[in-house]
Amino acid sequence: MKETGKISVNSDNLMPIIKKWLYSDRDIFIRELVSNGVDAISKYKKLVQMGEAEEKENYRVTVKADKDAGTLTFTDNGIGMTKEEVEKYINQVAFSGAADFLEKYESAGSSDIIGHFGLGFYSAFMVADKVTIKTLSYLKDAEPVLWESDGSDEYTISDTDKTDVGTEITLYLNDESKDFTENYNVREVLHKYCGFMPVEIVLAGDNEDKPVNDTQPLWLKNPSECTDEEYKKFYHKVFTDFNDPLFWIHLNVDYPFNLKGILYFPKLTENPESIQGQIKLFNNQVFVADNIKEVIPEFLMLLKGVIDCPDMPLNVSRSFLQNDRTVAKISAHITKKVADRLTSMAKNEKEQYEKYWDDINVFVKYGCLRDAKFDERMKDFIIYKLTDNTFVTLEEYLASSEDKKVYYCADAKQQAQYVQMLNNAGKKVAVLGGMLDIPFMQHIEMQNQGVSFVRADAELADKDDAENHLFDSLCEETKKLINKDNTEVKAQKMQTDIPAVLLVDEFSRRMDETQKYYGMPSMGNMLKYTLILNTSNPLVESINALDDGENKNKAIKYVYDLARLGQGSLSPEEINDFIKASAENLKGNL
C-alpha cells in the first residue's frame, strides 16, 4: 500500500538549531532586532503614504541597556501587531511578516522592507533566557499584547498596558551575555551593523540620545551632488584610515538591478597578499558582511568601499548569499564599472592616470591576472614606466623596437650600468620590479606572440658578437679560475668602459624568483650566468698580456668580482672580501 503525508518539524529540535547555529556571530541578534524595528517603521510609512495611517513626528528605534536588570530592550514606533499577527508572525517560525506585507501592498512598491524569512527575531534566544514582546497595532480598536517565552516551544500571550503604537522587545540576558548591558559594547555593535540604516537608531543614555547612525549615507546621493571633501570624510569615517584615498568610483545603478556604492583606491603596496582591502556589503542599508567573494571579485578585495544592493538573494541568516544568476550579474557589473573608470582616466586624464600608476599598477596587474573580462578591457591601457620617468604603452614601446623585445630593470639604481649600456644602444628600459611583474610579464608574452621581456642584465644590446680569438686563452683561464659550472665566459667588444659584465639567463632567473615568491628554496647553481670580458677595455687588454701567475689570477678574480658587484650577486661576506682586496691593490700601487 502506498501512503502519502506531510513532513512535520518538531519545535523541540528546531529551537536549539535556531538559537545556536543559525547565525555565525553572537552579536548578530542586535542587527536582527533593530532591523525588525526599522522594518516595522518602513511598513508604517507605507501605510501613511497610502492614507491608511497617521503621520508621526519622529520615527526611531531605541535600544536601552539596563545593567541592574540584566536586560536589553528594543523599542520602535512602527506598525505594531495585533494578537492574531503575533500568533502568525512570531509563533509560526519562518513565516515572514515582511513577505506577507509585500504581497498585500505590492502595488505600493515596498523595496525598502528588510525582513525576508521571519527568523531574525529568534536570534534573541542566542543571548537571552527569556524574551518578552509588548506591542500595539496601528489599527483602530486594537488591544495591546504581551508575548513571553523562555526559548522553549512554549509561550504565553496576555493583555498589557502599552498605550503607544509600536513594539517593545525585552531580552533578559543569560549569564554569558551580560556584556551587552554595557552601552559601549552595544554602541560598537550598532555602529558595525546598523550605522547606515534608514531610520534613526538611538542608544538610550548615550550621547544625549543622538542617533548612532547616518540615515542618508553618501552612497545614496547622486554623484554630481557629492564633493571631494565629502568622499574623503566618508572614507576616513568608515575605514579609519588617516590617509586620503587616491580616487574613487561612485556606483549608481537602477537597471537591470538596484546597486549603489563607492569604491576607493587606496595607496597600495607591491605585495597584494599584504594589502588589507575591505569591501562592506549592505542590503537596504543593513550591513551584511565584509568581502563577500560571490559579489566582489577577488582582485577588487584590494580596494576599500561599500556596496549596497537590495536585489541580492540572501539566505535565512542574511549573512551569506544564495546561488543566483543575479549575483553573477552584479559581480560582472562592478568589474565593468571599475574598468570603465580606469580606461576613461587613461583616455581623458592621462596625466592623472600616470600620476597614480605607481600606486594602482599592482591592482590593475592583479586584476588582469585574475579576471579575464577585466583583462580584456584593460589590456590596451596598461602603461610601463621607463627609467626616465616617462610612460608608454606596450604598443608605443614596440613601435621603436626591431626585435619585439621589451628591456626592463628591477631596480634602476642597482642595475644602472646595464641600463646605461642599453640606453647607449638606443634602447628604452622599463622599470618592472614588483612581486607581480614576473607572472604579469609572462601573461603579456602569452597574449602577444613574439614579444619577450628581457631584463637589463640578461643580454647585451649592441650585438657585436664578432669572435676575437686573441682572448680565447684568457676566457679559458677565467673559466677555470672561477670554477663554476653554471657560468660561461666570453670575450666581446662592448660600447662601454666597464671591464666586464655578468649576465644572468632570463628564464632561469624568472624560475628562481618564482620559487622564492612561493617560499621554495632558491635554484642556486641552476641559475645560468655568462661573464662577458670587454675586449675594448684597457684593463682587460693588460690582463690578457700578462704572463700566467698569481698577479694575473688576482686581476682576473678582481674583474670577476667587479662584474658580480655590478650585477648584485655578491654576498655580504664577498663584498667585505672585495673591499679588502681593493684596499690591498690600492696600497700596492701607492
C-alpha positions in Angstrom: 0.0 0.0 0.0 1.2 3.5 -0.9 0.8 6.3 1.7 1.4 10.0 1.4 1.8 12.6 4.1 3.5 15.9 5.1 6.8 16.1 6.8 6.5 17.9 10.1 9.1 19.9 12.0 9.4 19.2 15.7 9.9 22.6 17.5 11.8 20.9 20.3 14.5 20.1 17.8 14.2 23.3 15.8 14.6 25.9 18.5 18.1 24.8 19.6 19.2 24.9 16.0 17.9 28.4 15.5 19.4 29.6 18.8 22.9 28.2 18.3 23.5 27.5 14.7 21.5 29.9 12.5 23.9 32.8 13.0 27.7 32.7 13.0 28.3 35.8 15.1 26.9 36.1 18.6 26.3 39.9 18.3 24.2 39.5 15.2 20.9 39.5 17.3 21.3 43.3 17.6 21.2 43.7 13.9 18.2 41.4 13.5 16.1 43.1 16.2 17.0 46.6 15.1 16.2 45.6 11.5 12.9 44.3 12.6 12.1 47.7 14.2 13.2 49.5 11.0 11.1 47.1 9.1 8.0 47.9 11.2 8.6 51.6 10.7 9.0 51.2 7.0 5.7 49.4 6.9 4.0 52.2 8.8 5.4 54.8 6.5 4.0 52.9 3.5 0.6 53.0 5.2 0.9 56.7 5.8 1.7 57.2 2.1 -1.4 55.3 1.2 -3.6 57.3 3.6 -4.2 54.3 5.9 -2.3 55.6 9.0 -1.5 59.0 10.6 1.9 60.6 10.2 4.3 60.7 13.2 6.8 63.4 14.1 9.8 61.2 14.7 10.4 57.6 13.6 13.1 55.8 15.5 14.3 52.6 17.1 15.5 53.0 20.6 17.9 50.5 22.3 18.2 50.5 26.0 20.7 48.6 28.1 19.8 48.1 31.8 22.8 46.7 33.7 21.0 46.3 37.0 18.1 44.4 35.5 20.3 42.5 33.1 18.1 43.4 30.1 18.4 44.9 26.6 15.3 46.5 25.2 14.5 47.3 21.6 11.6 49.8 21.0 10.1 51.0 17.7 7.2 53.3 16.9 6.3 51.3 13.7 3.2 49.4 12.6 2.8 47.2 15.7 1.0 43.9 15.8 -2.4 42.5 16.8 -2.8 39.3 18.8 -3.5 37.5 15.6 -0.4 38.9 14.0 1.7 37.9 16.9 0.4 34.3 16.7 1.0 34.4 12.9 4.4 36.1 12.7 6.1 35.1 16.0 4.6 31.7 16.8 4.9 30.3 13.3 8.7 30.0 12.8 9.9 31.2 9.4 6.6 33.0 8.4 7.9 36.3 7.1 5.9 39.3 8.1 7.7 41.4 5.5 6.9 38.9 2.8 3.2 38.9 3.8 3.1 42.7 3.9 4.8 43.0 0.4 2.2 40.6 -1.0 -0.6 42.6 0.4 0.7 46.0 -0.7 2.7 45.1 -3.7 1.4 48.0 -5.8 2.8 50.5 -3.2 6.4 49.5 -4.0 8.0 48.4 -0.7 11.5 47.7 -1.8 12.9 49.0 1.5 11.3 46.4 3.7 14.2 44.5 5.1 12.9 41.2 6.5 12.8 38.1 4.3 12.4 35.0 6.4 10.8 35.7 9.7 13.7 34.1 11.6 15.6 37.2 12.7 13.6 37.6 15.9 14.6 34.2 17.2 18.3 35.3 17.2 17.4 36.9 20.5 17.4 33.5 22.2 21.1 33.1 21.4 21.8 35.5 24.3 18.5 35.6 26.4 17.0 33.2 28.9 13.7 35.0 28.4 12.2 37.3 25.8 9.0 39.5 26.1 7.2 41.4 23.4 4.8 44.3 24.1 3.1 45.5 21.0 0.1 47.7 20.0 -1.1 47.7 16.4 -1.9 50.9 14.5 -5.4 49.5 13.7 -8.2 51.3 15.5 -9.7 49.5 18.5 -6.6 47.2 18.6 -5.7 45.9 22.0 -2.1 45.8 23.3 -0.5 42.3 23.5 2.2 40.8 25.8 4.1 37.7 24.5 6.6 35.9 26.6 8.8 32.8 26.1 11.9 31.2 27.6 13.1 29.9 24.3 11.4 26.5 24.5 8.4 25.6 22.4 6.0 27.2 24.9 4.9 30.8 25.1 2.2 32.9 26.8 0.1 35.7 25.4 -1.8 38.1 27.6 -3.1 41.6 27.9 -0.7 44.5 28.8 -0.8 48.2 29.4 1.1 49.5 26.4 -0.6 52.8 25.0 1.6 53.9 22.2 1.6 52.2 18.7 4.7 50.1 18.1 6.7 47.2 19.5 8.9 46.8 22.6 11.1 43.7 22.8 13.0 43.0 26.0 15.8 40.4 26.3 16.6 39.0 29.8 20.2 38.2 29.0 21.8 35.0 30.1 25.0 35.0 32.3 27.3 34.6 29.2 25.8 37.7 27.5 25.7 40.3 30.3 28.4 42.2 28.4 25.5 43.5 26.2 24.2 45.5 29.2 27.2 47.9 28.7 26.5 50.8 26.5 29.9 50.9 24.9 29.6 47.2 23.8 26.1 47.8 22.3 27.3 51.0 20.6 30.1 49.2 18.9 27.7 46.6 17.5 25.2 49.2 16.4 28.0 51.1 14.5 29.1 47.8 12.9 25.7 46.6 11.6 23.3 49.5 11.8 25.5 52.6 11.2 23.6 53.4 7.9 20.1 52.1 8.5 17.3 54.3 7.0 15.6 55.0 10.4 17.2 56.8 13.3 18.6 54.5 15.9 19.2 55.8 19.4 21.1 54.2 22.3 19.3 55.4 25.4 21.5 57.3 27.8 24.3 57.6 25.2 25.5 60.9 23.8 22.3 62.8 24.7 20.1 60.4 22.7 21.8 61.4 19.4 21.3 58.8 16.7 24.2 56.4 16.3 23.5 56.0 12.5 23.6 58.1 9.4 20.2 57.6 7.7 21.4 59.2 4.4 24.8 57.7 3.7 26.9 59.2 0.9 26.4 56.3 -1.5 22.7 57.1 -1.8 23.3 60.6 -3.1 23.7 61.5 -6.7 27.5 61.6 -7.6 27.1 65.1 -9.0 25.9 66.3 -5.6 28.9 65.0 -3.7 32.1 66.9 -3.1 35.7 65.6 -2.8 35.7 66.5 0.8 32.6 64.5 1.5 34.1 61.5 -0.2 37.3 61.8 1.8 35.4 62.4 5.1 33.2 59.3 4.5 36.3 57.2 3.7 38.1 58.3 6.9 35.0 57.6 9.0 34.1 54.2 7.6 37.6 52.7 7.2 39.5 54.6 10.0 42.3 55.3 7.5 44.1 58.6 8.1 45.5 58.7 4.6 43.4 60.1 1.8 42.3 57.7 -1.0 43.8 58.3 -4.4 40.4 58.5 -6.1 37.1 56.7 -6.1 34.3 55.3 -8.2 30.7 56.1 -7.3 28.3 53.3 -8.4 24.7 54.3 -9.1 22.7 51.7 -11.0 18.9 51.4 -11.2 18.7 48.8 -14.0 18.8 45.8 -14.5 19.2 45.8 -10.7 19.4 48.3 -7.9 23.1 48.8 -7.0 24.7 51.8 -5.2 28.1 52.2 -3.6 31.5 53.8 -3.5 34.8 52.0 -4.3 38.0 53.8 -3.1 41.5 53.3 -4.4 43.9 53.5 -1.5 47.7 53.7 -1.9 48.8 50.1 -2.5 51.9 48.2 -1.6 53.8 45.9 -4.0 52.6 42.7 -2.4 48.9 42.1 -2.9 48.9 39.4 -0.2 49.8 42.1 2.4 47.1 44.5 1.3 44.1 44.8 3.7 41.3 45.9 1.5 37.8 46.0 2.7 34.5 46.0 0.8 31.5 46.3 3.0 28.3 44.8 1.6 24.9 46.2 2.6 21.4 45.2 1.8 19.0 48.2 2.0 21.5 50.0 4.2 21.8 47.0 6.6 25.4 45.7 6.9 25.7 42.1 5.8 29.4 41.3 5.8 32.8 42.3 4.6 34.4 41.0 1.4 31.8 38.6 0.2 33.5 36.8 -2.7 30.4 36.0 -4.6 29.7 39.7 -5.2 33.1 41.2 -5.0 35.6 39.7 -7.5 38.8 38.7 -5.8 41.1 41.3 -7.2 38.7 44.1 -6.1 39.4 43.0 -2.5 42.5 45.2 -2.7 40.2 48.2 -2.6 38.1 49.7 0.1 34.5 50.6 -0.3 30.8 50.0 0.3 28.3 48.2 -2.0 24.5 48.4 -1.3 22.3 46.1 -3.3 18.7 45.4 -2.2 18.4 42.8 -5.0 20.9 40.4 -3.5 19.3 37.0 -2.7 20.4 36.4 1.0 19.9 33.2 2.9 17.9 33.0 6.1 20.7 34.4 8.3 21.2 37.4 6.0 25.0 36.7 6.3 25.6 34.7 3.1 24.4 34.8 -0.4 22.3 32.1 -2.1 23.4 30.9 -5.5 21.7 33.1 -8.0 22.3 34.5 -11.5 21.7 38.0 -10.2 24.8 37.7 -8.0 26.9 36.9 -11.0 25.5 39.8 -13.0 26.1 42.2 -10.1 29.7 41.0 -9.8 30.3 41.4 -13.5 28.8 44.8 -13.5 31.0 46.0 -10.6 34.1 44.8 -12.6 32.9 46.6 -15.7 32.4 49.9 -13.8 35.8 49.7 -12.3 37.4 49.0 -15.7 35.3 51.8 -17.3 36.6 54.3 -14.7 40.2 53.4 -15.2 40.0 53.3 -19.1 38.2 56.7 -19.0 41.0 58.1 -16.9 43.7 56.7 -19.2 42.0 58.3 -22.2 40.8 61.6 -20.8 43.0 62.3 -17.8 46.3 60.9 -18.9 48.4 62.9 -16.5 46.4 61.8 -13.5 46.5 58.2 -14.7 50.2 58.3 -15.0 50.5 60.1 -11.6 48.5 57.3 -9.9 50.2 54.4 -11.8 52.9 53.7 -9.2 50.1 53.2 -6.6 47.5 51.4 -8.7 49.6 49.2 -11.0 49.5 46.3 -8.5 45.7 46.4 -8.5 45.5 46.6 -12.3 48.0 43.8 -12.9 46.5 41.6 -10.3 43.1 42.2 -11.9 44.3 41.3 -15.3 45.8 38.1 -14.0 42.7 37.1 -12.1 39.8 38.2 -14.2 39.6 37.6 -17.9 36.9 40.2 -18.5 38.8 42.9 -16.6 42.0 41.9 -18.6 40.2 42.3 -21.9 39.0 45.8 -21.0 42.3 47.0 -19.6 44.9 45.3 -21.8 45.3 48.4 -24.1 45.6 50.7 -21.2 48.5 49.1 -19.3 51.4 51.5 -19.2 55.0 51.0 -18.4 57.2 53.4 -16.5 60.6 53.9 -18.1 63.8 54.8 -16.3 63.5 58.4 -17.5 60.1 58.6 -15.6 58.0 58.7 -18.8 55.2 56.3 -19.6 54.5 54.2 -22.7 52.0 51.5 -23.6 53.3 48.2 -25.0 52.3 49.3 -28.5 54.3 52.5 -28.2 57.3 50.7 -26.8 57.3 48.1 -29.6 57.0 50.8 -32.3 60.6 51.6 -31.7 61.8 48.0 -31.2 63.1 46.0 -34.1 63.0 42.6 -32.3 59.9 42.8 -30.2 62.0 42.8 -27.0 61.0 44.8 -24.0 64.0 45.6 -21.9 63.4 46.2 -18.2 65.2 46.5 -14.9 64.0 45.6 -11.4 66.0 48.4 -9.8 67.2 51.4 -11.9 69.9 52.3 -9.4 71.2 48.9 -8.7 71.3 48.0 -12.4 72.4 51.4 -13.5 75.4 50.2 -15.6 73.2 47.8 -17.6 70.5 50.4 -18.1 73.2 52.8 -19.3 74.5 50.3 -21.8 71.0 49.7 -23.2 70.4 53.5 -23.4 73.7 53.9 -25.2 72.5 51.3 -27.7 69.3 53.3 -28.2 67.1 51.1 -26.1 64.4 52.2 -23.6 64.2 50.4 -20.3 61.1 49.9 -18.3 61.0 49.5 -14.5 59.4 46.2 -13.5 60.5 45.2 -10.1 57.2 44.3 -8.3 56.3 40.9 -7.0 53.6 40.6 -9.6 55.7 41.6 -12.5 57.1 38.2 -13.4 53.7 36.5 -13.7 52.4 39.6 -15.4 55.2 39.7 -18.0 54.6 36.0 -18.7 50.9 36.8 -19.1 51.7 39.6 -21.6 54.1 37.3 -23.5 51.4 34.7 -23.9 48.9 37.3 -25.2 51.4 38.8 -27.7 53.1 36.3 -29.9 56.8 37.1 -30.4 57.0 39.6 -27.6 59.5 38.9 -24.9 60.6 40.7 -21.8 64.4 40.8 -21.2 65.9 42.1 -18.0 68.7 44.6 -18.5 71.3 42.2 -17.1 70.2 39.3 -19.3 71.9 40.1 -22.6 73.9 42.8 -24.3 72.1 45.2 -26.6 74.8 46.2 -29.1 75.1 42.6 -30.5 78.8 42.9 -31.5 79.4 39.1 -31.4 82.5 39.1 -33.6 84.9 36.4 -32.3 88.2 37.6 -31.0 90.5 34.6 -30.7 93.2 36.8 -29.1 91.2 36.4 -25.8 90.4 32.7 -26.0 93.2 31.8 -23.6 92.0 34.5 -21.1 88.4 33.2 -21.3 89.7 29.6 -20.6 91.8 30.8 -17.6 88.9 32.8 -16.2 86.5 29.9 -16.6 89.0 27.6 -14.8 89.7 30.2 -12.0 86.1 31.0 -11.1 85.3 27.2 -11.3 81.5 27.4 -11.7 79.7 25.0 -13.9 76.8 27.4 -14.3 78.9 30.3 -15.6 80.2 30.7 -19.1 82.9 33.2 -20.1 83.1 35.1 -23.4 85.2 37.9 -24.8 83.4 40.6 -26.7 83.8 44.2 -27.7 81.3 46.4 -25.8 80.3 50.1 -26.1 81.2 50.9 -22.5 84.3 51.4 -20.5 83.4 48.7 -18.0 85.9 45.8 -18.0 83.3 43.1 -17.7 79.6 42.4 -17.1 77.8 39.4 -15.7 74.7 38.4 -17.4 72.0 36.1 -15.9 69.8 33.9 -18.1 66.3 35.3 -18.2 64.4 32.0 -18.0 66.4 30.5 -15.1 66.3 33.8 -13.1 62.5 34.0 -13.5 62.1 30.4 -12.3 64.3 31.2 -9.3 62.3 34.3 -8.4 59.1 32.5 -8.8 60.2 29.8 -6.4 61.3 32.4 -3.8 57.9 34.0 -4.1 56.2 30.8 -3.2 58.6 30.1 -0.3 60.6 27.5 -2.1 64.4 27.2 -1.9 66.5 29.1 -4.4 67.7 27.3 -7.6 71.2 28.2 -6.6 73.7 26.7 -9.1 70.8 26.1 -11.5 70.9 29.7 -12.4 72.9 30.3 -15.6 75.4 33.1 -15.9 77.6 34.5 -18.7 80.6 36.6 -17.9 81.4 39.0 -20.8 85.0 40.4 -20.9 85.1 43.7 -22.6 87.9 43.4 -25.2 87.9 47.2 -25.8 88.7 47.9 -22.1 92.4 48.7 -21.3 92.4 46.7 -18.1 91.2 43.5 -19.9 93.8 44.1 -22.6 96.5 44.4 -19.9 95.4 41.3 -18.1 95.4 39.4 -21.4 99.0 40.4 -22.0 100.2 39.3 -18.5 102.1 36.1 -18.1 100.3 33.3 -16.2 100.8 33.6 -12.4 99.5 34.9 -9.2 99.2 38.5 -10.3 97.2 37.6 -13.4 94.9 35.4 -11.3 94.3 38.2 -8.8 93.5 40.6 -11.6 91.0 38.1 -13.2 89.4 37.5 -9.8 89.1 41.2 -9.3 87.5 41.8 -12.7 85.0 39.0 -12.0 84.1 40.4 -8.6 83.6 43.8 -10.2 81.1 42.3 -12.6 79.3 40.4 -9.8 79.2 43.6 -7.8 77.6 45.4 -10.7 75.1 42.6 -11.1 74.3 42.4 -7.4 75.2 38.8 -6.8 78.0 39.3 -4.3 77.1 38.1 -0.8 77.8 40.5 2.2 80.8 38.4 3.1 82.1 38.5 -0.5 81.6 42.3 -0.6 83.7 42.6 2.5 86.5 40.5 0.9 86.2 42.6 -2.3 86.7 45.8 -0.3 89.7 44.4 1.5 91.2 43.2 -1.9 90.6 46.7 -3.4 92.4 48.3 -0.4 95.4 46.0 -0.9 95.5 46.7 -4.6 95.4 50.4 -4.0 98.1 50.2 -1.3 100.4 48.2 -3.7 100.1 50.9 -6.3 100.9 53.9 -4.0 
